[in-house]
Amino acid sequence: MDLVRILLEPAPDISVARELVRDLGRHLKRQLSAVTVADALARLTPRQRGSGPQDRAFVRSVLLQRLRGDGWTANPIVQPAATHDVHDHDEEDSDEEHAHEQEHDETGPLEDGSWSWRVENFTIAEADKGRWGVLHLWLKNGADEVRDGQPVAIVVSDAEHAYSWSPLATQQGTGSKCPDGCRGSLASVALEGEQEVLGHLIYPLPADAAPDKWGLQIGEHGHLRPIEEAAGK
């Protein structure tokens, strides 16, 4: 359920996410999982995922239209590729900040706050119902307390497009051939302080897509690394 909350803009209280899932289920006259609703939300633009009281009727209407369709879960979740690196700096940055940027390690774990990721492998699986990129990552909680990891911004990318992962495909393990020790979906995971686990994120891909980078992307800003780092491509 927390994944639904985080995908709404801005992230509301968890009760709003629960009510949205229940409300959609009532309209469709069937029980919906939070992961299915999260997958539908991930396919909307941030402006279409408003969490304010004035936005909720629109969000519900768009999601109902999506959830009544067939085959949509295999459609790629596409956005423009990042045009700015998160470590770009302007001329007004201090020398100290510039030096810190230059020290950034492009080969070590990819960090975001207390969370860090390091790649295990990337493979592409093809099936009658779709084409899937499977990214196996090690996720670590660097804090000294239990925290919930939500890797919403982890993408795979080529020169023109970035592809977001599908919560539903990730939960189901679609196309995944997991290495030893894989715990499965990293869509939402609670880790003890300093704990590290291996899991996967799964990306619906267009027929001609050949991602060559992976990493963090928020809007036009990204911190991407070559996918060649992933053994087993």
Sequence and secondary structure as in RCSB ss.txt:
>XXXX:A:sequence
MDLVRILLEPAPDISVARELVRDLGRHLKRQLSAVTVADALARLTPRQRGSGPQDRAFVRSVLLQRLRGDGWTAN
PIVQPAATHDVHDHDEEDSDEEHAHEQEHDETGPLEDGSWSWRVENFTIAEADKGRWGVLHLWLKNGADEVRDGQ
PVAIVVSDAEHAYSWSPLATQQGTGSKCPDGCRGSLASVALEGEQEVLGHLIYPLPADAAPDKWGLQIGEHGHLR
PIEEAAGK
>XXXX:A:secstr
 HHHHHHSBS   HHHHHHHHHHHHHHHTS   HHHHHHHHHTS GGGGB STTTHHHHHHHHHHHHTSSSGGGS
 EEEE  SEETT   TTS HHHHHHHHT  SSS EEETTEEEEEEEEEEEEETTEEEEEEEEEEEE SSS EEE 
 TTEEEE SSEEEE  HHHHHHTTT    TTEEEE SSEEE TT EEEEEEEEE  TT    EEEEEETTEEEEE
EGGGSTT 
